[in-house]
Amino acid sequence: MDQEILGRRVGTGAVPSHVPFRGGVAGQAHNEVAFRHFLGIELRRAQRSGQTVLLALVSMPVSPGRNATVTTADAARMFSALGASIREVDFVGWFHEGRVAAAALIQRAATPAGARQLIADRVTHSLRVQLADSSRPLRVRVICLRGKAGR
């Protein structure tokens, strides 16, 4: 089951062996390939069970004259903030390497109404604390990926 999210294909194929995982341990961020691999696994589970996966995306929009990628220091703080906003069963990593950080929040029950906004608010607050000295704007979006149509 391949899905397109924000114009990027999330495939469920094998992870190339030449791309090492950075992570795999609670509290660490996955690279883009690993994150998409694990997201694909969770989307297949969601499809079988009819549940949802919430995808929290964090980016620092580029203003004219700025570098398009997130600095290493800002990335570390972004992932720290994301990690502080999720549970142990959820995972974080790059949705788009160096540009968009993400957290996959696994929902084992029906996603309550308003959950997306609550999570977006919690992540935004945590990011503001972590990146208080950064002048770059932040963008947080939470997308609900449904396992089965009509739910």
N, C-alpha and C positions, 0 to 999 in steps of 0.2 A: 504494500500500500504506500504509494508515494503521495505526498501532499505538497501543495505550494503554499508557502506562508510568506507574505510580504514580498512576493516576487522571487522567492528563493525556494528551490526544490528541496524537500526533506525526504531523502530516500532511505530505504531500509536495507540496502546492500551491505556487503561486508566492509569492514573498516580496512583500508589499505595497510599492509604490514609495514610499509616504509614510513608511515606517519606515527610517531610515538604518542601515546596518551600522556598528557600532563595532568595528572589527577588520579582519580580512582579511589581516593581516600577522602573521607568526610572533611569538608572545609577547604578543599582544593578545587580550582576551576579547571574544566576540561577545555582542550583546544576545540576548534570548530568541528573537525571531523568526528571526534569522540562525542561531543555534545549532540550532534545531529544523529549519530548512531544510537545513543541512549534515548534520545527523543523519539526516534523511530520505533524502538522497542516499546516505549510507553504508549505511543499512539496505537500500535497493534493491540496491546493489552486493553486500551480504552475501547477500541473497536469491538473486541470480543465481549467485553463486559457492559458496554453501553454507557460507560462513564466518560469523564472529561479530563483533560490536562490543561492547566492554566499555564500560559507562557508569558512571563514577565520580561519585557525587552527594555533595555536601558541604553541610551545613546547620548552622546554629546554632540549636538548638531554643529556643523562646521560653519563658522562665519568667515567672511572674506579675509584672506590673508593668514588664515590659521591652517595648521596641519590637519589633514583629514583623519588621522589615526589618533587613538587615545594614548597618552603617555603611559609608560610603565607604572609610574607612581599613581596616576589617576586610575588606571586599570586595577591595581592592587586595592585601592580604596573602594572602587565600584564593587569588586567581588566581595570584599569584606562586608560592605553594606548589604549586598544581596544575601550573603551567607547568614547575616544576622536577622534577616527578614523571613527566612524559610525554616522548614522542619528538616530533621535528619533524612527523611525519605525523599526529599526533593534534591535537585542537583543544579549546579551553576556551570556556566562555561561561555565560550564565545559563540554567538549565533552567526556573527559575521566577524571573522578574526580581526582584532584591532580596532573595530568600529562599533559593534553592537554586542553588549554583554547580555546574557539571558539567564533566567532561572526557570526550570520546569517544575511546576507544582502539581504533584500527582494527587488526583481527587478520587478517593475510593468510594465516595458517596456522591449523591447529587450535589452539584455546586449550588450553594445558596445564592439567592438573589442578592445583588450588591457585593458579592465576594470580590469581583474584579476591582471595584473601586476601593474597597478596604485594603486589598493587597497593594494596589497602586499607591494609595496614601501611605501605607506602612513603608514600602520601598522608598518612596520619595522622601519621607522624613529621615530614614536611615541614611540615604545618600546625601541629604543636606548636611547632616551631622558630620559624615565622613569627608565630604568635599567642601566644607565651609570656606576654605581659603581659595577655592578654585573660582575663577571668573567665568568659566565656560558654562553655558546653559545646559540643563539636563532635560531629557525627554524620557518619560516612563510610560509604557503601554502594556496593558495586560490583555491578552487574547485568550478566549476560551475555545479550545479545540475539542470538538465533540466526537465521541466514538461512533455513535450511530445517528443517522438522520432522524429528525423528529423528536429528539430528546432535548 
